[in-house]
Amino acid sequence: MSTYDQAIKKYDPVLGLETHVELSTNSKMFCGCSTEFGAEPNTQTCPTCLGLPGSLPVANAIGIESTIRIGLALNCSIASYSRFARKNYFYPDMPKDFQTSQYDEPLCSNGYLDVLVDTEDGTKPFRVEIERVHLEEDTGKLTHAGGATGRIHGADYSLVDYNRAGIPLVEIVTKPVPDTGEYAPLVAKAYVTELRDLLRGLNVSDVRMEEGSLRCDVNLSLTPKGSKTWGTRTETKNVNSLRSVERAIRSEIERQSLELDKGNKIKQETRHFQEDTGTTRSGRSKEVAEEYRYFPEPDLVPIAPDKEWIEKLKKALPEQPSIRRTRLAKEWGFTDLEMRDVATLGGVDLIAQTIEQGTSPASARKWWAGELSGHASKADLELIDLKITPTDVARIDALVNEGKLTDKLARQVIEAVLNGEGNPDEVIKKRNLAVVSDDSALIPAIEAAIAANPDAAAKIREGKVQVVGVIVGAVMKTTGGSADAAKVRELVLKTLGQ
């Protein structure tokens, strides 16, 4: 029995998830600086986001609207009165030494998001209740130079980039999620997956986990079976992929159970997930709210959303991801399991866009959920981050259907597109990958294959045409898969008198 199975037999996990979402606004939350990703360090700053004396913040209206839309989509109640607060703590990447956030009066509260998880007893629904959705600003970014790990321990010095400081950041905090049992890691992964799709559908964030625009903190505690008192929780910070959310929870369940079995107490602390080992390491002791010395932000007026405006935003919300998937699965002929697999990969929109360009649903799913998901997994990327577009995939599929590419050649084209060698047509021209169907080009390869396989050729001459695959296979191998297989078969049979 694994350590994880042993832990689940003795303890009940209780989950809590805090998800941070960078909003896709053109300017920062309290100033007019650009939010473009990838700019030169410290080129997108001003006195306000650097916290210089005399500068005054002005709230970003789109940031407030986006937060309310997120709350509505998560079935939250929207506050009629809300305000910002100063959250005081020192980090080198906090230029003001406090974070403008929301504390006791968040914009959105008391919502929920339902997710589905495959269990031994079939697909089971889990409801993840939302405590609050509040708006704040992001911090800067530290880069630790020198040393072997890229972390502060062992580094020679640290560099600070304040470009990210002040970007609108929404924090979505769940209530404790009990009764997940052995499926706790899968419930958490399903929740973050569904939340990512919901946010992408709202068009409020690009939710790129590898760029930090979607980050997840995982709270976890273990309770002995039969006990009604929850254990001490830890918070694993900034988990930045769906796979890592699942791995971090599984690892922390194993770690905490081993500590409890030894008679040790769990420390309330932040921890950090190690991608290379799949384990968590200790960070710092976890503060409580009082230690942040919250007080109302004196330079910003309270927010009092108009009820009619909120109702207008609610009516304009897009179709919920789960409802949309059910509708599309029916339209595309996908089973529930196939659609859930596609959703987990983040491929629903990519497949939809490929189908819109004339590709059949089955083919679009084959390329994205089959071929391309393997490339994404190997590169540790999301499907959407691959350097290939639905237009490229639709074009490749069309060329296969026209007989101008074989599946094998199509895979070579895909690899070249992913490597940045151009669009499919440019790759085909550069690499000369088109299917060979000209008789004069195929005959020499066919004759060579017949000479190399005399037994198979003799049987075909005797009328045993089912053996033709041996000759056809040899020709395909010789031509690197570029020959038209149907044409090759026809010419082989003709050459051998059949």
C-alpha positions in Angstrom: 0.0 0.0 0.0 1.4 3.4 -0.9 2.0 6.2 1.6 -0.9 8.1 0.1 -3.3 5.2 0.5 -2.1 4.7 4.1 -2.7 8.4 4.8 -6.2 8.3 3.3 -7.2 5.3 5.5 -6.3 7.2 8.7 -7.0 10.9 7.9 -9.6 13.0 6.1 -8.2 15.9 4.1 -9.8 19.4 4.2 -9.0 21.6 1.2 -9.0 25.3 0.8 -7.9 27.1 -2.4 -6.9 30.7 -3.0 -6.6 31.5 -6.7 -5.0 34.8 -7.8 -6.0 36.1 -11.2 -4.2 38.9 -13.1 -6.8 40.8 -15.0 -6.3 41.7 -18.7 -6.7 45.4 -18.3 -4.6 47.8 -20.5 -3.5 49.8 -17.4 -2.7 49.0 -13.8 -5.2 49.0 -11.0 -4.4 52.4 -9.5 -2.4 54.2 -12.2 -2.1 54.5 -16.0 1.0 52.3 -16.5 0.9 49.6 -19.1 0.4 46.0 -18.1 2.0 44.4 -21.2 3.9 41.2 -20.4 7.5 40.9 -21.2 8.6 44.5 -21.3 12.1 45.5 -20.2 12.4 45.5 -16.4 11.2 48.7 -14.6 10.0 50.4 -17.8 6.3 50.3 -16.8 6.3 52.3 -13.6 5.3 55.7 -12.3 5.3 57.5 -8.9 1.9 55.9 -8.0 2.8 52.3 -8.5 6.2 52.9 -7.0 4.6 54.4 -3.9 6.5 57.7 -4.1 5.4 60.5 -1.7 2.6 62.7 -3.0 1.3 60.3 -5.6 -2.4 59.4 -5.4 -4.2 56.3 -6.7 -7.3 56.2 -8.9 -9.2 53.0 -9.2 -9.4 51.2 -12.6 -13.1 51.0 -13.5 -12.6 47.9 -15.8 -10.9 46.2 -12.9 -13.9 46.7 -10.7 -16.3 45.6 -13.5 -14.3 42.5 -14.2 -14.3 41.5 -10.5 -18.0 41.9 -10.3 -18.5 39.8 -13.5 -16.3 37.0 -12.0 -18.4 37.1 -8.8 -21.6 36.9 -10.7 -20.3 33.9 -12.8 -19.4 32.2 -9.5 -22.9 32.7 -8.1 -21.8 35.3 -5.5 -23.7 38.0 -3.8 -22.4 41.5 -4.9 -21.8 44.0 -2.1 -23.8 47.2 -2.3 -20.9 48.9 -0.5 -17.2 47.9 -0.6 -13.9 49.6 0.1 -10.2 49.1 -0.2 -7.8 48.6 2.7 -4.1 48.8 3.3 -2.5 45.4 4.0 0.8 46.1 5.7 3.7 43.9 5.4 7.2 44.2 4.0 8.6 42.4 0.9 11.3 43.8 -1.3 8.9 43.6 -4.3 6.3 45.7 -2.5 7.4 49.3 -3.4 4.9 50.9 -1.0 5.5 48.5 1.9 1.7 47.8 1.9 -0.7 46.3 -0.6 -3.9 48.0 -1.6 -6.5 45.2 -1.1 -9.9 44.5 0.3 -10.4 43.0 3.8 -13.7 43.0 5.7 -15.8 44.4 2.8 -15.0 42.5 -0.4 -16.9 43.1 -3.6 -18.2 39.5 -3.9 -19.0 36.8 -1.4 -20.8 33.5 -0.7 -20.8 31.8 -4.1 -20.0 28.3 -5.5 -18.6 26.4 -8.4 -19.6 22.8 -9.2 -17.1 20.4 -10.7 -17.2 16.7 -11.8 -14.6 14.1 -10.9 -14.3 10.6 -12.2 -14.4 8.1 -9.2 -14.5 4.4 -8.8 -18.3 4.7 -8.6 -18.6 6.8 -11.7 -18.6 10.5 -12.3 -19.4 12.4 -9.0 -20.2 16.1 -8.6 -18.5 18.2 -5.9 -19.5 21.7 -4.9 -16.7 24.1 -4.0 -18.1 27.0 -2.1 -16.6 30.4 -2.6 -15.9 32.5 0.5 -15.0 35.8 -1.2 -13.8 37.4 -4.5 -11.9 40.5 -3.8 -9.8 43.0 -5.8 -6.2 44.0 -5.0 -2.9 44.8 -6.8 -0.1 42.5 -7.7 3.5 42.8 -6.4 6.7 43.1 -8.3 9.0 40.2 -9.3 12.2 39.1 -7.7 15.0 37.4 -9.6 17.7 35.8 -7.5 21.0 35.7 -9.3 23.9 33.3 -8.7 23.6 30.0 -6.9 22.4 26.7 -8.4 18.6 26.9 -7.7 17.5 30.4 -8.7 16.1 30.8 -5.2 17.1 33.3 -2.6 19.1 30.8 -0.5 22.5 30.6 -2.0 22.0 33.5 -4.4 24.7 36.2 -4.7 22.2 39.0 -5.1 18.5 39.7 -6.0 17.1 42.0 -8.7 13.6 43.6 -8.5 11.3 44.3 -11.4 8.4 46.6 -10.5 6.6 46.3 -13.9 4.1 43.8 -12.4 3.6 45.9 -9.2 0.1 47.4 -9.3 -1.4 45.1 -12.0 -5.1 44.4 -11.1 -5.3 41.1 -9.2 -8.4 39.2 -8.2 -8.2 36.7 -5.4 -10.9 34.0 -5.3 -11.0 32.3 -1.9 -12.9 29.1 -1.3 -14.5 28.0 1.9 -13.0 24.8 3.4 -13.8 21.8 1.2 -14.3 18.7 3.3 -15.5 15.2 2.4 -13.3 14.8 -0.7 -11.4 11.8 0.7 -9.0 10.2 -1.6 -10.2 12.4 -4.5 -9.0 15.7 -2.8 -6.1 16.2 -5.4 -8.5 15.5 -8.3 -11.2 17.8 -6.9 -8.7 20.6 -6.6 -7.4 20.1 -10.1 -11.0 20.0 -11.5 -11.8 23.2 -9.6 -8.8 25.1 -11.0 -9.5 23.7 -14.5 -13.2 24.8 -14.4 -12.3 28.2 -12.9 -9.7 28.8 -15.6 -12.2 28.0 -18.3 -14.8 30.3 -16.7 -12.3 33.2 -16.5 -11.2 32.6 -20.1 -14.8 32.6 -21.2 -15.4 35.9 -19.4 -12.4 37.3 -21.2 -11.1 39.0 -18.0 -7.7 37.3 -18.0 -5.5 35.2 -20.3 -5.1 32.8 -17.3 -1.6 31.8 -18.5 -0.3 29.9 -15.5 3.3 29.8 -16.8 3.3 33.6 -17.0 1.8 34.0 -13.5 -1.5 35.4 -14.5 -3.2 32.5 -12.8 -1.6 31.3 -9.6 -3.0 29.0 -6.9 -2.3 28.7 -3.2 -3.3 25.4 -1.7 -4.4 25.1 1.9 -4.6 21.6 3.4 -5.1 20.0 6.8 -5.7 16.5 7.9 -8.3 15.3 10.4 -8.1 11.9 12.1 -10.9 9.6 11.0 -13.9 10.1 13.2 -12.7 13.4 14.7 -14.8 16.6 14.2 -11.8 18.9 14.9 -9.9 20.0 11.8 -6.2 19.8 11.9 -3.7 22.6 11.5 -3.4 23.8 7.9 -0.5 24.6 5.7 -0.5 26.9 2.6 1.5 25.8 -0.4 2.1 29.0 -2.4 2.0 29.9 -6.0 1.4 26.5 -7.6 1.6 27.3 -11.3 0.1 24.4 -13.3 -2.9 22.1 -13.1 -0.7 19.0 -12.8 1.2 20.7 -9.9 -2.0 21.5 -8.0 -2.8 17.8 -7.9 0.8 16.7 -7.1 1.2 19.4 -4.4 -1.9 18.2 -2.5 -1.0 14.5 -2.8 2.5 15.3 -1.5 1.3 17.4 1.4 -1.2 14.7 2.4 1.6 12.2 2.5 4.0 14.6 4.4 1.4 15.6 7.0 0.3 12.1 7.7 3.9 11.0 8.3 4.4 13.8 10.7 1.2 13.0 12.6 2.1 9.3 12.7 5.3 10.3 14.5 3.4 12.2 17.1 4.6 15.6 15.7 2.4 18.7 15.4 1.8 20.3 12.0 3.1 23.9 11.9 0.9 26.5 10.4 3.2 27.8 7.7 3.5 28.6 4.1 5.3 26.0 1.9 6.6 25.9 -1.6 6.1 23.2 -4.2 9.2 21.7 -5.8 8.5 20.8 -9.4 11.6 18.6 -9.7 10.9 16.4 -6.6 7.1 16.7 -6.4 7.3 17.7 -2.7 6.8 20.8 -0.7 9.4 22.6 1.4 8.9 24.9 4.4 8.7 28.7 3.8 7.7 30.9 6.7 5.3 30.9 9.6 1.8 31.8 8.4 0.5 35.2 9.5 -3.0 35.8 10.8 -5.1 38.8 9.6 -4.3 40.9 12.7 -0.6 40.8 11.9 -1.3 42.6 8.6 -2.7 45.7 10.5 -5.5 46.3 7.9 -7.0 49.7 7.9 -9.2 51.6 5.3 -7.4 53.1 2.4 -7.7 56.8 2.9 -6.9 57.8 -0.7 -9.7 55.8 -2.4 -13.4 56.3 -2.2 -15.6 53.4 -1.4 -17.3 51.4 -4.2 -21.1 51.3 -4.3 -22.2 49.4 -7.4 -25.6 50.3 -8.8 -28.1 47.5 -8.7 -29.3 48.1 -12.2 -25.7 48.0 -13.5 -25.1 44.7 -11.7 -28.2 43.3 -13.2 -27.1 44.4 -16.7 -23.7 42.7 -16.2 -25.4 39.6 -15.0 -27.6 39.4 -18.1 -24.6 39.9 -20.4 -22.6 37.0 -18.9 -21.5 34.4 -21.5 -22.7 30.8 -21.4 -21.3 28.9 -18.4 -18.4 26.5 -19.5 -20.2 23.4 -18.2 -23.4 24.3 -20.1 -21.4 25.1 -23.2 -19.5 21.9 -23.1 -22.7 19.9 -22.8 -24.1 21.7 -25.8 -21.0 21.3 -27.9 -20.5 17.6 -27.0 -24.0 17.0 -28.4 -23.3 19.0 -31.5 -19.9 17.4 -32.1 -20.9 13.8 -31.2 -18.4 13.6 -28.3 -19.1 11.4 -25.3 -19.1 13.0 -21.8 -15.7 11.4 -21.1 -14.2 12.7 -24.4 -15.4 16.2 -23.7 -14.1 16.2 -20.1 -10.7 15.1 -21.4 -10.7 17.9 -24.0 -11.7 20.4 -21.2 -9.0 19.2 -18.9 -6.5 19.8 -21.7 -7.9 23.3 -22.2 -8.8 22.4 -25.8 -12.5 23.3 -26.1 -12.0 26.7 -27.6 -9.1 25.5 -29.9 -11.2 22.6 -31.2 -14.2 25.0 -31.7 -12.1 27.4 -33.7 -10.7 24.6 -35.8 -14.2 23.3 -36.5 -15.3 26.8 -37.5 -12.8 26.6 -40.4 -14.2 23.4 -41.9 -12.5 20.6 -40.0 -14.7 17.8 -38.7 -15.1 17.5 -35.0 -13.5 14.1 -34.9 -10.5 15.3 -36.9 -10.1 18.5 -34.8 -10.2 16.3 -31.6 -7.7 13.9 -33.1 -5.1 16.6 -33.8 -5.6 18.6 -30.6 -6.4 16.0 -28.0 -4.2 13.3 -29.6 -1.1 14.6 -31.5 -0.7 18.1 -30.1 -1.5 17.2 -26.5 1.6 15.0 -26.5 3.7 17.9 -27.7 2.3 20.1 -25.0 2.9 17.5 -22.3 6.5 17.0 -23.4 7.2 20.7 -23.4 5.3 21.2 -20.1 2.9 23.7 -21.7 -0.8 24.2 -22.0 -2.3 23.5 -25.4 -3.1 27.1 -26.0 0.6 28.0 -25.5 1.8 25.8 -28.4 3.1 27.8 -31.4 0.4 26.5 -33.7 -3.0 28.0 -34.4 -6.4 26.5 -35.2 -5.9 27.9 -38.7 -2.7 25.9 -39.0 -4.4 22.7 -37.8 -7.4 23.2 -40.1 -5.0 23.7 -43.1 -3.0 20.5 -42.2 -6.2 18.5 -41.9 -7.5 19.8 -45.2 -4.3 18.8 -47.0 -4.6 15.3 -45.5 -8.2 15.0 -46.8 -7.1 16.2 -50.2 -4.4 13.5 -50.3 -1.6 16.0 -50.4 -0.3 14.9 -47.0 -0.2 11.5 -45.2 -0.7 11.4 -41.5 3.0 10.8 -41.1 3.9 13.8 -43.2 1.3 15.8 -41.3 3.1 15.1 -38.1 6.3 16.3 -39.6 4.6 19.5 -40.7 3.2 20.0 -37.2 6.6 19.5 -35.6 8.1 22.1 -38.0 5.3 24.6 -37.3 5.8 24.2 -33.6 9.6 24.8 -34.1 8.8 28.1 -35.8 9.6 27.2 -39.4 6.5 28.9 -40.7 2.9 28.0 -41.6 2.0 24.6 -43.0 2.3 25.6 -46.7 5.7 27.3 -46.1 6.9 24.2 -44.2 5.8 21.8 -47.0 7.5 23.9 -49.6 10.8 24.3 -47.6 11.0 20.6 -46.7 9.4 19.2 -49.9 7.0 17.2 -47.8 4.1 16.8 -50.3 2.7 13.4 -51.1 4.4 11.8 -54.1 1.8 10.4 -56.5 3.5 10.8 -59.9 4.0 7.4 -61.6 7.5 8.2 -62.9 8.6 9.1 -59.3 7.1 6.0 -57.7 8.0 3.3 -60.2 11.8 3.1 -59.3 10.9 2.7 -55.6 8.3 0.1 -56.4 10.7 -1.9 -58.6 13.3 -1.8 -55.8 10.8 -3.0 -53.2 9.7 -5.9 -55.5 13.4 -6.9 -56.0 14.0 -6.8 -52.2 10.9 -8.9 -51.4 10.8 -11.7 -54.1 8.7 -14.1 -52.0 6.0 -11.5 -51.5 6.1 -10.6 -55.1 5.7 -14.3 -56.2 2.7 -14.7 -54.0 1.1 -11.6 -55.5 1.7 -12.9 -59.0 -0.1 -16.1 -57.9 -3.2 -14.0 -56.9 -2.6 -13.6 -53.2 -3.1 -9.8 -53.3 -3.4 -9.6 -49.5 0.4 -9.8 -49.4 0.6 -6.5 -51.2 1.0 -4.6 -47.9 4.6 -5.9 -47.6 5.6 -4.2 -50.9 3.6 -1.1 -50.2 5.2 -0.8 -46.7 8.6 -1.1 -48.2 7.9 1.7 -50.7 6.5 3.9 -47.9 9.6 3.4 -45.9 11.9 4.2 -48.8 10.0 7.4 -49.6 9.9 8.5 -45.9 6.1 8.2 -45.9 5.7 10.7 -48.7 4.2 8.3 -51.3 0.5 8.1 -52.0 -0.2 4.7 -50.4 -3.3 4.1 -52.5 -1.4 4.9 -55.7 1.5 2.7 -54.7 -0.8 -0.3 -54.1 -2.4 0.2 -57.5 0.9 0.4 -59.3 2.4 -2.6 -57.4 -0.6 -4.8 -58.4 -0.4 -3.6 -62.0 3.4 -4.2 -62.2 2.9 -7.8 -60.9 0.1 -8.6 -63.3 -2.9 -8.2 -61.0 
